[in-house]
Amino acid sequence: MTKPPAPASSTSSTSASGQVGSAKNDIESGRYLAIAADCMACHTAPAGKPYAGGYAIESPLGTIYATNITPSKTAGIGNYSEAQFARALREGVRADGSHLYPAMPYTSYAMLTDGDVHKLYSYFMQAVEPVDTPAASQTTLPFPFNVRMSMLAWNAIFLDTKRFVPDTAKSQQINRGRYLAEGLAHCSACHTPRNFLMGEKGGSALAGAPLGSWHAPNITSDKVSGVGGWSDAELVQYLKTGHAEGKGQAGGAMAEAVTNSFQHLRDDDVAAIVAYLRTVPPVRDNAQAQPAYSYGKAASDEATLRGANGPNEHNSLNSGAVLFSGYCASCHAASGSGSSGQDYPSLFHNTTTGARNPANLVSANLVSAILYGVERKVGDQEVLMPRFDAHSYVNPLTDRQIALISNYVLKQYGNPEVQVSEAYVAQARKGGEPPVLARLQPFIAPAIGVAILLLLLIAVAVITVRRRRRIPFK
């Protein structure tokens, strides 16, 4: 994806230079805010025009397609007033009154100030190129999730409409970091676990959560389960590049956030986010004995594999060690040390191989990295790990092969207590384990039907009893 288009140059007369300068500043500030909010990632389809919509967001309840938010008056938001724009952004209600799903993180954007909403409106209306083609796909969730009016009740429970108010007991830097992390960058949307109704759990802010087949890690200040053991410099490097040597690297949605958003932020804003993360209350996984990045060391089984199988032997790719040698060692090195410069990272001292999902003792991100690969672009540098699922341009691997590789890597370089089963890989290939609400979806319509039938039967019984009481006995 490309960066958002630069603001258009002004053609106004110099007699209104002060107003023109102010308007240009609003547009440029709005462009920066749109980058901080990562609007590009969701509202631009692969190879599509900026903000023209059509991007598929795989939510636990079904696929949600992002809409066209260019200033087109026929396909986008060109007819929105600033008040309507603000309501959509902060309350999740479109100009026509219909409700947005919280895949659009309006629960985070609700805290944006009026001034920043105005700047965003100025940018989208005046500097984004209008695209008059509607998004190719439209959101059609299964019943009852397709009833958008149900969001009225959900918002009443989970939407906090309070605007950002600085904490006078905290520094200006920490307040700025909170505004960015909780508001524009909407970190909680991925990193905070969700309850039965898919609302963010109170008291568990940024404690880590499943994200499809990936797992957004704990980024609280805890030194074992969170990022408390990372230095400020390492956190800054991770946000700006997606990689911190000896700690971890970004994949999945976080790689998109680095590519489209974090790398473009000012250094002082990134430092502010880090300063704020230091203040987030620690959340510890009591079963975790040491930080995920502390596991493993260089080790190689390459010497024992040489000559073990003949050149024409069939079915020789029958162990994790052999599969690792054939598919992984050329990039990550036979010892697991990674490439020079760490474009292909070390597999030890790596949060991907040392982490465990607290819910099921599985290294979700390792499996997802193998299945879907890793891709991010920082400056002019592309970081790419090929995918090995059915769409692989290298070689598709089976669930069993991915499980064998994963368990070999975990035992050799990562957390040896974690195991990966073929069944888990198969589930990850389908997009991860669905939440309870999604699993209940096939039964909701019948349950509603039964409830209505029972209510009708009760009503009929009540009416019948009342009528009988009015008929005198003879």
C-alpha positions in Angstrom: 0.0 0.0 0.0 1.1 3.5 -0.6 1.0 6.4 1.8 -2.0 8.7 1.8 -1.9 11.3 -1.0 -0.2 14.5 -0.1 -2.5 17.5 0.5 -3.4 19.5 -2.6 -1.7 22.8 -3.2 -3.7 25.9 -2.5 -4.9 28.1 -5.4 -6.5 30.8 -3.1 -5.5 34.4 -3.5 -2.7 35.8 -1.3 -5.1 38.3 0.2 -6.5 35.5 2.3 -3.1 34.0 3.0 -3.7 33.7 6.8 -6.9 31.7 6.2 -5.3 29.6 3.5 -2.3 28.9 5.7 -4.6 27.8 8.5 -6.6 25.6 6.1 -3.5 24.0 4.7 -2.3 23.3 8.3 -5.6 21.6 9.1 -5.3 19.4 6.0 -1.7 18.5 6.7 -2.5 17.8 10.4 -5.5 15.7 9.3 -3.3 13.7 7.0 -1.0 12.9 9.9 -3.9 12.0 12.1 -5.2 9.6 9.5 -1.9 7.9 9.4 -1.8 7.7 13.2 -5.3 6.2 13.1 -4.2 3.7 10.4 -7.2 4.5 8.2 -5.4 3.3 5.1 -5.0 -0.3 6.4 -8.7 -1.1 6.5 -10.2 1.3 3.9 -7.8 0.5 1.0 -8.1 -2.9 -0.8 -4.9 -4.6 -2.1 -4.0 -2.8 -5.3 -7.0 -0.5 -4.8 -7.1 3.3 -4.7 -6.5 5.0 -1.4 -9.6 4.9 0.9 -11.9 3.5 -1.8 -12.9 0.6 0.5 -13.4 -3.1 -0.4 -10.9 -4.4 2.1 -12.1 -7.6 3.7 -11.9 -7.6 7.5 -12.2 -11.1 8.8 -14.1 -10.7 12.0 -15.1 -13.5 14.3 -18.7 -13.0 13.3 -18.1 -12.9 9.5 -16.4 -10.9 6.8 -16.9 -7.1 7.1 -16.0 -5.0 4.0 -14.6 -1.5 4.6 -16.5 1.2 2.9 -15.4 4.0 0.5 -14.4 7.0 2.6 -13.2 9.2 -0.2 -15.1 12.5 -0.8 -17.1 11.1 -3.7 -20.6 12.3 -3.5 -22.0 9.2 -5.1 -19.9 6.4 -3.6 -18.1 7.9 -0.6 -18.7 10.4 2.2 -18.7 13.5 0.0 -22.1 14.5 1.2 -21.3 14.2 4.9 -21.4 17.3 7.0 -18.7 17.7 9.6 -21.2 16.8 12.3 -22.2 13.6 10.4 -18.5 12.7 9.9 -17.9 13.2 13.6 -20.9 11.0 14.6 -19.7 8.2 12.3 -16.2 8.5 13.6 -17.0 8.6 17.3 -20.4 7.0 17.6 -20.4 4.5 14.8 -23.5 5.9 13.1 -23.6 6.8 9.4 -25.2 9.8 7.8 -28.2 7.7 6.9 -28.7 6.6 10.5 -27.5 3.0 10.1 -25.0 1.6 12.6 -21.4 0.6 11.9 -19.9 -2.5 13.4 -17.1 -2.0 15.9 -14.6 -3.5 13.4 -14.4 0.2 12.7 -12.9 1.2 16.1 -15.2 4.0 16.9 -15.1 2.9 20.5 -11.5 4.2 20.5 -12.0 7.2 18.2 -14.8 8.3 20.6 -12.1 10.1 22.7 -10.9 12.2 19.8 -11.0 16.0 20.4 -13.3 18.2 18.3 -10.2 19.9 16.9 -8.7 16.7 15.6 -12.0 15.6 14.1 -12.2 18.9 12.2 -8.7 18.3 10.9 -9.5 14.8 9.8 -12.6 16.1 8.1 -10.6 18.8 6.3 -8.1 16.2 5.1 -10.6 13.7 3.8 -12.8 16.2 2.1 -10.1 18.4 0.6 -7.0 16.3 0.0 -8.2 12.7 -0.7 -8.9 11.9 -4.3 -12.6 11.0 -4.8 -13.3 7.6 -6.1 -16.8 7.3 -7.6 -16.8 3.5 -7.6 -18.6 1.8 -4.7 -16.7 -0.8 -2.8 -16.9 -4.1 -4.8 -18.2 -6.1 -1.9 -20.8 -5.3 0.8 -21.0 -6.6 4.3 -23.6 -9.4 4.8 -23.3 -11.0 8.2 -25.5 -13.9 9.2 -28.5 -13.4 11.3 -28.8 -12.0 14.0 -25.5 -10.1 13.5 -26.9 -8.5 10.3 -29.5 -6.6 12.3 -27.5 -3.4 12.7 -30.1 -1.9 15.1 -28.8 -4.4 17.6 -25.7 -2.1 17.9 -27.9 0.3 19.8 -27.9 -2.1 22.8 -24.2 -3.0 22.3 -23.2 0.7 22.2 -25.3 1.4 25.4 -23.2 -1.2 27.2 -19.7 -0.8 25.7 -19.4 2.7 24.1 -17.8 5.3 26.3 -18.5 8.7 24.6 -16.3 10.7 26.9 -13.7 12.9 25.1 -10.1 12.8 26.0 -9.2 14.7 29.2 -5.6 14.9 30.2 -4.6 13.5 33.6 -3.1 16.4 35.4 -1.1 14.0 37.6 0.7 12.7 34.5 3.3 14.3 32.3 2.4 15.9 29.0 4.3 13.1 27.2 2.3 10.4 28.9 -0.9 12.1 28.2 0.0 12.4 24.5 1.0 8.7 24.5 -2.4 7.8 26.0 -4.3 9.8 23.5 -2.4 8.1 20.7 -2.5 4.6 22.0 -6.0 4.5 23.4 -7.5 6.8 20.7 -6.0 7.2 17.3 -3.9 4.0 17.2 -6.7 2.0 18.9 -4.3 -0.5 20.4 -6.9 -2.0 22.6 -9.0 -3.1 19.6 -6.5 -5.9 19.1 -4.6 -6.2 22.4 -7.4 -6.2 24.9 -9.3 -9.5 25.4 -13.1 -9.5 24.7 -16.0 -10.9 26.6 -19.0 -13.0 25.5 -20.6 -10.1 23.6 -17.3 -9.1 22.0 -16.8 -6.0 24.1 -13.4 -5.2 25.6 -13.0 -6.7 29.1 -12.6 -4.2 31.8 -9.6 -4.6 34.0 -7.6 -6.4 31.3 -6.5 -3.5 29.1 -3.8 -4.5 26.6 -3.4 -8.0 28.3 -3.3 -9.8 25.0 -6.1 -11.4 22.9 -6.8 -13.8 20.0 -6.9 -12.1 16.6 -8.2 -14.6 14.2 -5.4 -17.2 13.9 -2.9 -14.7 15.3 -2.5 -13.6 18.9 -2.0 -10.0 19.8 0.4 -10.2 22.8 0.3 -8.7 26.2 1.7 -5.2 26.0 1.2 -4.2 29.6 4.1 -3.1 31.8 4.5 -6.6 33.3 8.2 -7.7 33.1 7.4 -11.3 32.4 4.1 -11.5 30.4 4.2 -8.0 29.0 6.8 -5.5 27.6 8.2 -4.4 30.9 11.4 -6.2 30.2 11.9 -4.3 26.9 14.0 -1.1 26.9 12.6 2.1 25.6 14.9 1.9 22.6 13.7 -1.6 21.8 10.1 -0.6 21.9 10.7 2.4 19.7 12.6 0.3 17.2 9.9 -2.3 17.1 7.2 0.3 16.5 9.2 2.1 13.8 10.6 -1.0 12.0 8.6 -4.0 13.2 11.7 -5.6 14.5 13.7 -5.5 17.8 16.7 -7.8 17.8 16.6 -10.3 20.6 12.9 -9.6 21.3 10.5 -10.0 18.3 9.2 -8.9 15.0 5.8 -7.8 13.7 3.6 -10.1 11.6 -0.1 -10.1 10.7 -2.1 -7.0 11.6 0.9 -5.5 13.5 3.0 -5.7 10.4 0.3 -3.7 8.6 0.3 -1.1 11.4 4.0 -0.7 11.1 3.9 -0.4 7.4 1.0 2.1 7.2 1.2 3.9 10.5 3.8 3.7 13.2 6.9 4.1 11.0 5.5 7.4 9.7 4.9 8.9 13.1 7.1 11.6 14.6 9.8 10.3 16.9 8.4 12.3 19.8 5.0 10.6 19.3 6.4 7.1 19.2 8.4 8.0 22.4 5.1 9.2 24.0 3.4 5.9 23.2 6.3 4.0 24.9 6.1 6.3 27.9 2.4 5.6 28.2 2.8 1.8 27.9 5.1 2.0 30.9 2.2 3.2 33.0 -0.3 0.5 31.9 -1.0 -1.7 34.9 0.8 -5.0 34.7 -1.1 -8.1 33.9 0.7 -11.4 34.6 0.0 -14.9 33.2 0.7 -16.8 36.4 1.6 -19.9 34.4 4.4 -18.0 32.6 7.7 -18.4 34.4 10.0 -16.3 32.1 9.7 -13.7 29.4 8.9 -15.1 25.9 12.0 -13.6 24.4 14.3 -15.4 26.9 14.0 -18.9 25.5 16.4 -20.8 23.3 19.9 -20.8 21.9 21.7 -21.6 18.7 21.6 -25.3 17.8 21.9 -27.3 14.6 21.0 -30.9 13.7 22.2 -30.4 10.2 25.2 -32.7 10.6 23.1 -35.7 11.8 20.7 -35.3 8.8 23.4 -35.6 6.1 23.3 -38.9 4.4 20.4 -40.1 6.5 18.3 -40.6 3.4 19.2 -41.6 -0.2 18.9 -39.1 -3.0 15.9 -40.9 -4.5 14.2 -42.0 -1.3 10.5 -41.4 -1.1 8.7 -39.9 1.9 11.9 -38.6 3.4 10.4 -35.4 4.7 9.1 -37.2 7.7 10.4 -35.2 10.7 10.4 -31.7 12.0 14.2 -31.6 11.7 14.2 -32.6 8.0 11.4 -30.2 7.2 13.1 -27.4 9.0 16.3 -28.1 7.0 14.5 -28.1 3.7 12.1 -25.2 4.2 13.5 -22.9 6.9 17.3 -23.2 7.3 18.1 -21.4 4.1 16.7 -18.2 5.5 16.9 -18.6 9.3 20.2 -20.6 9.2 20.7 -24.2 10.3 21.5 -23.0 13.8 18.3 -20.8 14.0 20.4 -17.7 14.2 18.8 -15.9 11.3 20.4 -14.0 8.5 23.0 -11.2 8.7 21.2 -8.0 9.6 18.3 -10.1 10.9 16.0 -9.5 7.9 15.3 -13.1 8.6 15.2 -13.1 12.4 16.8 -15.4 14.9 14.4 -18.1 16.1 15.7 -18.0 19.6 15.3 -15.0 21.9 12.2 -14.4 19.9 8.7 -13.7 21.3 7.1 -15.7 18.5 8.8 -19.0 19.5 8.9 -18.3 23.2 5.3 -17.1 23.6 2.4 -19.2 24.7 -1.3 -18.4 24.3 -2.6 -18.4 27.9 -5.8 -20.0 26.8 -4.5 -23.1 25.1 -0.7 -23.4 25.4 -0.2 -23.0 21.7 2.2 -20.8 19.8 -0.4 -19.1 17.7 1.9 -16.6 16.0 4.4 -19.2 15.0 1.8 -21.3 13.2 0.2 -18.2 11.6 3.6 -17.0 10.4 4.2 -20.3 8.7 0.7 -20.5 7.2 0.4 -16.9 6.1 3.9 -15.6 6.0 5.1 -12.2 7.2 5.2 -9.0 5.0 5.9 -5.5 5.9 7.7 -2.5 4.3 9.7 0.0 6.2 11.0 2.8 4.0 12.3 1.2 0.9 13.0 -2.1 2.6 10.7 -5.1 2.1 10.6 -7.8 4.7 9.1 -10.9 3.4 8.6 -14.5 4.7 6.7 -16.6 2.2 3.5 -18.3 3.2 3.1 -22.0 3.2 -0.7 -22.5 3.1 -2.6 -23.5 0.0 -1.8 -20.1 -1.7 2.0 -20.5 -1.3 4.2 -19.7 -4.2 7.0 -21.7 -2.6 5.3 -25.0 -1.6 2.1 -25.6 0.3 2.6 -27.6 3.5 0.1 -30.0 5.1 -1.3 -29.5 8.6 1.0 -32.4 9.8 4.1 -30.9 8.2 3.4 -27.5 9.8 2.8 -29.1 13.2 6.1 -31.0 12.8 8.1 -27.9 11.9 6.4 -25.9 14.7 7.1 -28.5 17.4 10.7 -28.8 16.2 11.3 -25.1 16.3 9.6 -24.8 19.7 11.7 -27.6 21.2 15.0 -26.5 19.6 14.8 -22.7 19.9 11.7 -21.7 21.8 9.4 -22.7 24.7 9.6 -26.5 24.9 6.4 -26.7 27.0 4.3 -25.5 24.1 2.9 -28.1 21.6 1.1 -27.7 18.2 -1.3 -30.3 17.0 -2.5 -31.0 13.5 -6.0 -30.1 14.6 -4.8 -26.7 15.8 -3.1 -26.0 12.5 -6.3 -27.0 10.7 -8.3 -24.5 12.8 -5.7 -21.8 12.2 -6.0 -22.4 8.5 -9.7 -21.7 8.8 -9.1 -18.4 10.6 -8.7 -19.4 14.2 -11.1 -20.7 16.9 -14.4 -18.8 16.7 -15.6 -17.1 19.9 -18.6 -18.4 21.8 -21.0 -15.9 20.3 -20.0 -17.1 16.8 -20.3 -20.7 17.7 -23.8 -20.0 19.0 -24.9 -18.3 15.9 -26.6 -21.3 14.2 -28.8 -21.8 17.3 -29.8 -18.2 17.8 -32.5 -18.0 15.1 -34.1 -21.3 16.3 -33.9 -20.1 19.9 -35.6 -16.9 19.0 -38.3 -18.8 17.1 -38.9 -21.2 20.1 -39.0 -18.1 22.5 -41.7 -16.4 20.2 -43.7 -19.7 20.0 -43.6 -20.1 23.8 -44.7 -16.5 24.3 -47.6 -17.0 21.8 -48.6 -20.2 23.6 -48.5 -18.4 27.0 -50.5 -15.5 25.6 -53.1 -17.9 24.1 -53.3 -19.8 27.5 -53.8 -16.5 29.4 -56.5 -15.3 27.0 -58.3 -18.7 27.2 -58.3 -18.7 31.0 -59.6 -15.1 31.2 -62.4 -15.9 28.7 -63.4 -19.0 30.7 -63.6 -17.0 33.9 -66.1 -14.6 32.2 -68.5 -17.5 31.2 -70.9 -18.2 34.2 -71.6 -21.8 35.1 -75.2 -23.1 34.7 
